[in-house]
Each structure stands twice: as structure tokens, then as C-alpha cells.
Amino acid sequence: MCTSAVVNKKKTIVGWNLDILNMTHRVRVTDEGVYIEILDANEGWLPLFGANARGDFVGMPTCWPFDDRSDPKGEGSNIIMLDIDLLLQKKTLQEIRNIAETEPVFSIPGATFMGALSDRDGNVLHIIPGQGSLYYEKPEYKILTNFSPFKHDSEQHPWMGWDRYQKAESILKDASDDFDVKDCFDVLKAVAQEVCPTVVSMVYDVNEKTVYWCEDRNWDSIQTKRFEV
């Protein structure tokens, strides 16, 4: 599952709920980034989500229903590696945008992972492997849950997150110019999940270079990291 939101008002604020089931995760804090890592049986800990000191943010929701056009078919780029390259500052958002707009992008067999990416200027890139990409230059706000923005609600799945999208949009379309960290946490609270539980909720105040997060919906136990760069 998962919900991503990028809001550009007086500040650029990014919010992310990681909703997962039967996966081991951890939050790792460094001077280069705050990474939500998933334990992979073959690769070990993989930094798949989070914020870096350059101002980028990476979310990677699963697309429901699965679309087999995202399965690997010959040459191209793996969405997971593109996301990691942005998070670890190996590529810029614009470099990844160029790849997504000119080359095939695929996911892993049987699962359509998407990219919900943004940079320090508030630009947003959504990548849906096998379907395409959408680039938004500093939009007022952009949301991505677990359905393809190319399909909207034309295909139904219990975990597609149409209700979460509508709930987040109903809040953000009326958000004030003073939209800030607390407001973003209010959005994340409104769309938090229990069946496929929200295990990490993260907010990035890009202007202040500060990341805020809590685990397991413990909204009163928020941790912070400010990048000194």
C-alpha cells in the first residue's frame, strides 16, 4: 500500500506513509540521508524509501492491480535501482526523468512498483513501469497512492487506495499557504492503515532540511534529523 504527497506552498513539504505486511524494516539515519530500509533475503538491507541531504525524496508504492507490462522484457532500467540511485544521490531527478522519458523502465516479475520522486525545488516525477512517467514542475500538490495515474479508478483492487487519494486530496486542495510539518502529519494520520499497517510515517521539510518520522503510528513519538549541509 502506501501514500505519497508533495506540497509546495511557502515551503516544500513531502509526506510518506509506508504501509507493508510481513516485511522487516528499519530506519537508518546518516548525515547523507534518512533511509527506510527493507531486509531482502538475497541483498540484505535495501534503502528503498526516504530523504537525502540534497533535498530529494523517494517513495515507491506498489501499483494495484498488478500490470504485467511492468515485467522485465529485455533492456531497460529497473525502477528499484533508479529509486535507490536518487536516494543515494548517484543520479539527479532530472537524470532519472530523462531515463524514464527515453528508455524502458521495468519492475520485478509479478509486482508493479512505482516511483514517487521529488527534488529540493519541489518538482515531482511519478514513474509507472510499463505505462510511462509524469513530470510536474513544482506543482501545488501531488499525491500518489497505489493505483496508476494513467488508469485512475478504471480498474479496481481492494488495496488501490482510491479512498486514501480522495481523502488526502480533500485536505490538500484547501491547504493554506502556511502548510507545514504538523499539517502534513495530519494528512498522514488521516490515511494511515491498520490491516496492511502503516509502519513508518515520514515528513520532510525541504526548506529547513529536516526530516521527521514516527513508527507504527506512534504520533506522539516523532524523531527528527536536520542535515547540516
VEXPABA-336108 format. One record per residue (C-alpha): residue number from 1; residue in three letters; x, y, z. Coordinates in pm, whole numbers, m for minus. Example, Ala and Ser with C-alpha at 12.3 -4.5 7.8 and 13.67 -1.06 7.14 Angstrom:
<pt seq="1" type="ALA" u="1230" v="m450" w="780"/>
<pt seq="2" type="SER" u="1367" v="m106" w="714"/>
This chain:
<pt seq="1" type="MET" u="0" v="0" w="0"/>
<pt seq="2" type="CYS" u="145" v="349" w="87"/>
<pt seq="3" type="THR" u="66" v="717" w="33"/>
<pt seq="4" type="SER" u="297" v="988" w="m101"/>
<pt seq="5" type="ALA" u="226" v="1362" w="m102"/>
<pt seq="6" type="VAL" u="436" v="1658" w="m214"/>
<pt seq="7" type="VAL" u="306" v="2004" w="m122"/>
<pt seq="8" type="ASN" u="450" v="2332" w="m248"/>
<pt seq="9" type="LYS" u="324" v="2632" w="m54"/>
<pt seq="10" type="LYS" u="555" v="2874" w="128"/>
<pt seq="11" type="LYS" u="761" v="2563" w="193"/>
<pt seq="12" type="THR" u="813" v="2236" w="12"/>
<pt seq="13" type="ILE" u="682" v="1962" w="240"/>
<pt seq="14" type="VAL" u="688" v="1593" w="150"/>
<pt seq="15" type="GLY" u="487" v="1327" w="333"/>
<pt seq="16" type="TRP" u="507" v="949" w="313"/>
<pt seq="17" type="ASN" u="325" v="658" w="478"/>
<pt seq="18" type="LEU" u="493" v="322" w="436"/>
<pt seq="19" type="ASP" u="225" v="52" w="462"/>
<pt seq="20" type="ILE" u="367" v="m301" w="450"/>
<pt seq="21" type="LEU" u="281" v="m651" w="567"/>
<pt seq="22" type="ASN" u="518" v="m935" w="659"/>
<pt seq="23" type="MET" u="834" v="m740" w="573"/>
<pt seq="24" type="THR" u="1118" v="m642" w="804"/>
<pt seq="25" type="HIS" u="1213" v="m274" w="800"/>
<pt seq="26" type="ARG" u="1432" v="m28" w="983"/>
<pt seq="27" type="VAL" u="1501" v="346" w="974"/>
<pt seq="28" type="ARG" u="1869" v="427" w="930"/>
<pt seq="29" type="VAL" u="1991" v="781" w="997"/>
<pt seq="30" type="THR" u="2311" v="922" w="845"/>
<pt seq="31" type="ASP" u="2444" v="1267" w="760"/>
<pt seq="32" type="GLU" u="2359" v="1195" w="394"/>
<pt seq="33" type="GLY" u="2001" v="1082" w="443"/>
<pt seq="34" type="VAL" u="1727" v="919" w="646"/>
<pt seq="35" type="TYR" u="1657" v="586" w="484"/>
<pt seq="36" type="ILE" u="1373" v="340" w="536"/>
<pt seq="37" type="GLU" u="1534" v="8" w="455"/>
<pt seq="38" type="ILE" u="1375" v="m330" w="381"/>
<pt seq="39" type="LEU" u="1552" v="m657" w="460"/>
<pt seq="40" type="ASP" u="1587" v="m863" w="143"/>
<pt seq="41" type="ALA" u="1677" v="m1231" w="173"/>
<pt seq="42" type="ASN" u="1936" v="m1205" w="m104"/>
<pt seq="43" type="GLU" u="2058" v="m844" w="m96"/>
<pt seq="44" type="GLY" u="2036" v="m762" w="276"/>
<pt seq="45" type="TRP" u="1916" v="m417" w="383"/>
<pt seq="46" type="LEU" u="1799" v="m208" w="85"/>
<pt seq="47" type="PRO" u="1742" v="170" w="118"/>
<pt seq="48" type="LEU" u="1417" v="194" w="m78"/>
<pt seq="49" type="PHE" u="1246" v="500" w="68"/>
<pt seq="50" type="GLY" u="1328" v="825" w="243"/>
<pt seq="51" type="ALA" u="1500" v="1162" w="217"/>
<pt seq="52" type="ASN" u="1853" v="1275" w="140"/>
<pt seq="53" type="ALA" u="2055" v="1581" w="233"/>
<pt seq="54" type="ARG" u="2039" v="1716" w="m123"/>
<pt seq="55" type="GLY" u="1663" v="1762" w="m91"/>
<pt seq="56" type="ASP" u="1536" v="1457" w="m278"/>
<pt seq="57" type="PHE" u="1261" v="1227" w="m155"/>
<pt seq="58" type="VAL" u="1186" v="872" w="m271"/>
<pt seq="59" type="GLY" u="865" v="677" w="m223"/>
<pt seq="60" type="MET" u="789" v="351" w="m401"/>
<pt seq="61" type="PRO" u="423" v="245" w="m377"/>
<pt seq="62" type="THR" u="307" v="m84" w="m525"/>
<pt seq="63" type="CYS" u="58" v="m47" w="m809"/>
<pt seq="64" type="TRP" u="m266" v="m241" w="m763"/>
<pt seq="65" type="PRO" u="m387" v="m417" w="m966"/>
<pt seq="66" type="PHE" u="m62" v="m561" w="m1096"/>
<pt seq="67" type="ASP" u="9" v="m481" w="m1462"/>
<pt seq="68" type="ASP" u="228" v="m735" w="m1640"/>
<pt seq="69" type="ARG" u="360" v="m464" w="m1872"/>
<pt seq="70" type="SER" u="598" v="m382" w="m1585"/>
<pt seq="71" type="ASP" u="769" v="m723" w="m1601"/>
<pt seq="72" type="PRO" u="1127" v="m718" w="m1737"/>
<pt seq="73" type="LYS" u="1137" v="m758" w="m2114"/>
<pt seq="74" type="GLY" u="1488" v="m713" w="m2247"/>
<pt seq="75" type="GLU" u="1686" v="m395" w="m2198"/>
<pt seq="76" type="GLY" u="1582" v="m109" w="m1975"/>
<pt seq="77" type="SER" u="1616" v="26" w="m1622"/>
<pt seq="78" type="ASN" u="1488" v="m128" w="m1301"/>
<pt seq="79" type="ILE" u="1263" v="112" w="m1107"/>
<pt seq="80" type="ILE" u="1410" v="m8" w="m777"/>
<pt seq="81" type="MET" u="1764" v="79" w="m885"/>
<pt seq="82" type="LEU" u="1653" v="418" w="m1020"/>
<pt seq="83" type="ASP" u="1488" v="497" w="m688"/>
<pt seq="84" type="ILE" u="1796" v="390" w="m493"/>
<pt seq="85" type="ASP" u="2022" v="594" w="m723"/>
<pt seq="86" type="LEU" u="1820" v="907" w="m646"/>
<pt seq="87" type="LEU" u="1805" v="838" w="m274"/>
<pt seq="88" type="LEU" u="2181" v="777" w="m253"/>
<pt seq="89" type="GLN" u="2250" v="1083" w="m473"/>
<pt seq="90" type="LYS" u="2406" v="881" w="m754"/>
<pt seq="91" type="LYS" u="2166" v="1044" w="m1001"/>
<pt seq="92" type="THR" u="1959" v="1363" w="m1001"/>
<pt seq="93" type="LEU" u="1584" v="1379" w="m1052"/>
<pt seq="94" type="GLN" u="1637" v="1529" w="m1396"/>
<pt seq="95" type="GLU" u="1871" v="1248" w="m1495"/>
<pt seq="96" type="ILE" u="1614" v="992" w="m1387"/>
<pt seq="97" type="ARG" u="1342" v="1187" w="m1568"/>
<pt seq="98" type="ASN" u="1547" v="1166" w="m1888"/>
<pt seq="99" type="ILE" u="1583" v="789" w="m1847"/>
<pt seq="100" type="ALA" u="1212" v="744" w="m1778"/>
<pt seq="101" type="GLU" u="1114" v="953" w="m2081"/>
<pt seq="102" type="THR" u="1353" v="792" w="m2328"/>
<pt seq="103" type="GLU" u="1410" v="431" w="m2217"/>
<pt seq="104" type="PRO" u="1201" v="137" w="m2096"/>
<pt seq="105" type="VAL" u="1160" v="115" w="m1719"/>
<pt seq="106" type="PHE" u="1056" v="m215" w="m1563"/>
<pt seq="107" type="SER" u="984" v="m353" w="m1216"/>
<pt seq="108" type="ILE" u="1036" v="m706" w="m1082"/>
<pt seq="109" type="PRO" u="838" v="m1003" w="m1214"/>
<pt seq="110" type="GLY" u="488" v="m1014" w="m1072"/>
<pt seq="111" type="ALA" u="494" v="m679" w="m893"/>
<pt seq="112" type="THR" u="446" v="m329" w="m1033"/>
<pt seq="113" type="PHE" u="648" v="m96" w="m811"/>
<pt seq="114" type="MET" u="616" v="275" w="m891"/>
<pt seq="115" type="GLY" u="840" v="575" w="m825"/>
<pt seq="116" type="ALA" u="709" v="878" w="m630"/>
<pt seq="117" type="LEU" u="1009" v="1109" w="m656"/>
<pt seq="118" type="SER" u="1074" v="1475" w="m580"/>
<pt seq="119" type="ASP" u="1368" v="1714" w="m552"/>
<pt seq="120" type="ARG" u="1465" v="2018" w="m344"/>
<pt seq="121" type="ASP" u="1283" v="2251" w="m584"/>
<pt seq="122" type="GLY" u="953" v="2069" w="m529"/>
<pt seq="123" type="ASN" u="948" v="1910" w="m875"/>
<pt seq="124" type="VAL" u="771" v="1573" w="m886"/>
<pt seq="125" type="LEU" u="828" v="1266" w="m1102"/>
<pt seq="126" type="HIS" u="591" v="969" w="m1098"/>
<pt seq="127" type="ILE" u="713" v="659" w="m1280"/>
<pt seq="128" type="ILE" u="482" v="365" w="m1353"/>
<pt seq="129" type="PRO" u="689" v="89" w="m1518"/>
<pt seq="130" type="GLY" u="543" v="m36" w="m1843"/>
<pt seq="131" type="GLN" u="297" v="255" w="m1859"/>
<pt seq="132" type="GLY" u="503" v="573" w="m1858"/>
<pt seq="133" type="SER" u="605" v="866" w="m1642"/>
<pt seq="134" type="LEU" u="456" v="1201" w="m1542"/>
<pt seq="135" type="TYR" u="667" v="1505" w="m1458"/>
<pt seq="136" type="TYR" u="530" v="1806" w="m1269"/>
<pt seq="137" type="GLU" u="730" v="2127" w="m1230"/>
<pt seq="138" type="LYS" u="673" v="2242" w="m872"/>
<pt seq="139" type="PRO" u="301" v="2157" w="m856"/>
<pt seq="140" type="GLU" u="83" v="2297" w="m579"/>
<pt seq="141" type="TYR" u="49" v="1939" w="m460"/>
<pt seq="142" type="LYS" u="72" v="1586" w="m597"/>
<pt seq="143" type="ILE" u="m45" v="1260" w="m443"/>
<pt seq="144" type="LEU" u="33" v="900" w="m533"/>
<pt seq="145" type="THR" u="m124" v="601" w="m361"/>
<pt seq="146" type="ASN" u="m147" v="251" w="m510"/>
<pt seq="147" type="PHE" u="m327" v="298" w="m839"/>
<pt seq="148" type="SER" u="m182" v="401" w="m1172"/>
<pt seq="149" type="PRO" u="m236" v="770" w="m1255"/>
<pt seq="150" type="PHE" u="m276" v="653" w="m1614"/>
<pt seq="151" type="LYS" u="m579" v="440" w="m1516"/>
<pt seq="152" type="HIS" u="m725" v="622" w="m1212"/>
<pt seq="153" type="ASP" u="m1021" v="414" w="m1089"/>
<pt seq="154" type="SER" u="m1093" v="235" w="m1418"/>
<pt seq="155" type="GLU" u="m952" v="m86" w="m1267"/>
<pt seq="156" type="GLN" u="m1050" v="m184" w="m914"/>
<pt seq="157" type="HIS" u="m849" v="m354" w="m639"/>
<pt seq="158" type="PRO" u="m908" v="m355" w="m261"/>
<pt seq="159" type="TRP" u="m563" v="m205" w="m198"/>
<pt seq="160" type="MET" u="m553" v="52" w="m476"/>
<pt seq="161" type="GLY" u="m601" v="337" w="m229"/>
<pt seq="162" type="TRP" u="m861" v="540" w="m420"/>
<pt seq="163" type="ASP" u="m1021" v="633" w="m87"/>
<pt seq="164" type="ARG" u="m685" v="740" w="55"/>
<pt seq="165" type="TYR" u="m617" v="951" w="m252"/>
<pt seq="166" type="GLN" u="m952" v="1126" w="m228"/>
<pt seq="167" type="LYS" u="m914" v="1185" w="145"/>
<pt seq="168" type="ALA" u="m566" v="1336" w="103"/>
<pt seq="169" type="GLU" u="m680" v="1547" w="m191"/>
<pt seq="170" type="SER" u="m981" v="1681" w="1"/>
<pt seq="171" type="ILE" u="m737" v="1814" w="261"/>
<pt seq="172" type="LEU" u="m465" v="1941" w="30"/>
<pt seq="173" type="LYS" u="m688" v="2125" w="m219"/>
<pt seq="174" type="ASP" u="m788" v="2361" w="62"/>
<pt seq="175" type="ALA" u="m449" v="2375" w="235"/>
<pt seq="176" type="SER" u="m329" v="2719" w="343"/>
<pt seq="177" type="ASP" u="m7" v="2883" w="228"/>
<pt seq="178" type="ASP" u="131" v="2812" w="576"/>
<pt seq="179" type="PHE" u="106" v="2434" w="528"/>
<pt seq="180" type="ASP" u="379" v="2287" w="745"/>
<pt seq="181" type="VAL" u="509" v="1970" w="911"/>
<pt seq="182" type="LYS" u="220" v="1931" w="1155"/>
<pt seq="183" type="ASP" u="m31" v="1974" w="874"/>
<pt seq="184" type="CYS" u="142" v="1705" w="674"/>
<pt seq="185" type="PHE" u="134" v="1465" w="968"/>
<pt seq="186" type="ASP" u="m239" v="1535" w="993"/>
<pt seq="187" type="VAL" u="m274" v="1415" w="632"/>
<pt seq="188" type="LEU" u="m70" v="1104" w="706"/>
<pt seq="189" type="LYS" u="m282" v="1031" w="1013"/>
<pt seq="190" type="ALA" u="m598" v="1062" w="804"/>
<pt seq="191" type="VAL" u="m479" v="799" w="554"/>
<pt seq="192" type="ALA" u="m288" v="567" w="792"/>
<pt seq="193" type="GLN" u="m372" v="198" w="769"/>
<pt seq="194" type="GLU" u="m407" v="m93" w="1012"/>
<pt seq="195" type="VAL" u="m488" v="m403" w="802"/>
<pt seq="196" type="CYS" u="m176" v="m353" w="593"/>
<pt seq="197" type="PRO" u="m24" v="m142" w="870"/>
<pt seq="198" type="THR" u="145" v="194" w="841"/>
<pt seq="199" type="VAL" u="487" v="115" w="987"/>
<pt seq="200" type="VAL" u="665" v="447" w="916"/>
<pt seq="201" type="SER" u="523" v="796" w="864"/>
<pt seq="202" type="MET" u="779" v="1047" w="742"/>
<pt seq="203" type="VAL" u="767" v="1420" w="668"/>
<pt seq="204" type="TYR" u="1048" v="1616" w="503"/>
<pt seq="205" type="ASP" u="1066" v="1993" w="543"/>
<pt seq="206" type="VAL" u="1290" v="2055" w="246"/>
<pt seq="207" type="ASN" u="1343" v="2426" w="319"/>
<pt seq="208" type="GLU" u="1455" v="2354" w="675"/>
<pt seq="209" type="LYS" u="1649" v="2042" w="566"/>
<pt seq="210" type="THR" u="1480" v="1848" w="844"/>
<pt seq="211" type="VAL" u="1322" v="1501" w="839"/>
<pt seq="212" type="TYR" u="1056" v="1397" w="1091"/>
<pt seq="213" type="TRP" u="927" v="1044" w="1136"/>
<pt seq="214" type="CYS" u="747" v="806" w="1366"/>
<pt seq="215" type="GLU" u="694" v="432" w="1358"/>
<pt seq="216" type="ASP" u="381" v="221" w="1399"/>
<pt seq="217" type="ARG" u="150" v="524" w="1412"/>
<pt seq="218" type="ASN" u="301" v="649" w="1739"/>
<pt seq="219" type="TRP" u="221" v="1010" w="1654"/>
<pt seq="220" type="ASP" u="349" v="1137" w="1991"/>
<pt seq="221" type="SER" u="695" v="985" w="1942"/>
<pt seq="222" type="ILE" u="831" v="1179" w="1646"/>
<pt seq="223" type="GLN" u="1205" v="1174" w="1579"/>
<pt seq="224" type="THR" u="1400" v="1433" w="1380"/>
<pt seq="225" type="LYS" u="1714" v="1470" w="1175"/>
<pt seq="226" type="ARG" u="1843" v="1802" w="1040"/>
<pt seq="227" type="PHE" u="2101" v="1790" w="763"/>
<pt seq="228" type="GLU" u="2395" v="2020" w="825"/>
<pt seq="229" type="VAL" u="2472" v="2099" w="463"/>
